[in-house]
Amino acid sequence: MVRRLLDDCLYTNLGIFPAVPKNCTGIRFTLTLHHEIGDIEQLADRIAYHLPKALKEEGRTIEDVSRAFRNTADFSKPLEKYSPGNNRKSQPIEPHHKFNITFKTTIEEIPKPLWDKLLGDKGAFDSYNLALLEKSFQGNERPEDNWKFSYYVVTDSKQNPVLATFFVKALTKMDMLSKPIISKKLEDLRTKDFYYLTSQSLMMGTPLTEGQHLYLDRTHPGWKESFMLLLDFIWAKQDYEQTDLLLLRDFNEGDDELQSFLLDLGFMKTHTPASHVIENLEVSSMEEYVKQLSSKKRYHIRKDVLDRAHTFEIENVLDLSNLDYLYELYENVVNHSHEINTFKFPKKLIGNMIKSKKWDVFALKLKSTHDPRPERLPIAVEFSYKNGNVYYPILIGLNYNFLENSKVYKQLLYRIMERAIKLGCKKICFGLTASLEKRKLGAVAKSQVAYVKTKDTFNVSLLNLITSI
């Protein structure tokens, strides 16, 4: 628009961030005593002439502009035909001239072979586990335990999939990705106000999963257009659902092309904890694997793990008889860790994991000669998802009374690897935290970033203020 107006000898410039919000860049001009009414009319006339052409050139609509500037347009009406609010679970969205986007609110309505081919091996979110998560995060008492799922597949004119992803609407803590010291300050404040600095978020993936939540065929010449079609709908859905935060997450930090694309759209980049992966696990035993490590890593394993290994035993968790106690162990970890500050997940989830055929749940116990307690309950528990030949440790529980003397966490990490090898897995996705301990076992840390847009600038400012104190 600025270039078009300059070509008509009308001088305007851009009002940009930080003078205005990132998604509200606009045309700026100055009126002086030297201007006459005719000058103003000429500017208004040329804006009216060029705006439709500029919008068409960029593939945008006036509704996009109104939505960005929070004008009075009613966006609930066009969304009604495919919104979960109308009690119809899913509807196709009106076709695009090059692409078509399909929207569903349950994984059961997306063909299993299609979803698992595109995203099934990218994380613990194949069709099977997403169905389990849907069941676990609905019908619960607490608002943070109820998630609203949405799934998207974009196809081109030949019906070839170009993009696939899923989002959840969930109540999250605004410091979820902040430094632990900040989250600790806020948790102290939340002892008096449990939902202090929390907001409804629309998040790619879920607070539980990590991995490549977005399938995007970057070889397709129209991949940016397909991504733009998704974002158009997500922005409209964000307005309809009245969520404050939009979070696109778990992207490769070195992806400059995607970074430029999203920053140009007004997203802010933020670093997230690194993921940890052990790949090419082509060994038959843990002993064989340890021999491949450096002498320094072997020393740490021998000193911290193997010297105490004889005091522990493993027990498969096959029923719900100890569910309450195992959930307490999980709660201990949530209460002590603030690297990724999420709400505690519901007990229903833990129960569904134990009952599931694809979740591997085992407990770590001290042998009777080393445990003075008469009941000899587990001192650690691990919940891992096995998807093909990939092992995903997702949640753990710990008895912190044994953390230092028995080095139970290091023992648990070693047993996770031992377990994965025994089950024939060739890759372990170790998750996002405790980087030092995981790297001692040979895991490789991979840097990740997320892209964020927020509407609630007051809470963001308040979070920044708390950060500076």
Disulfide bonds with the S-S distance in Angstrom:
none
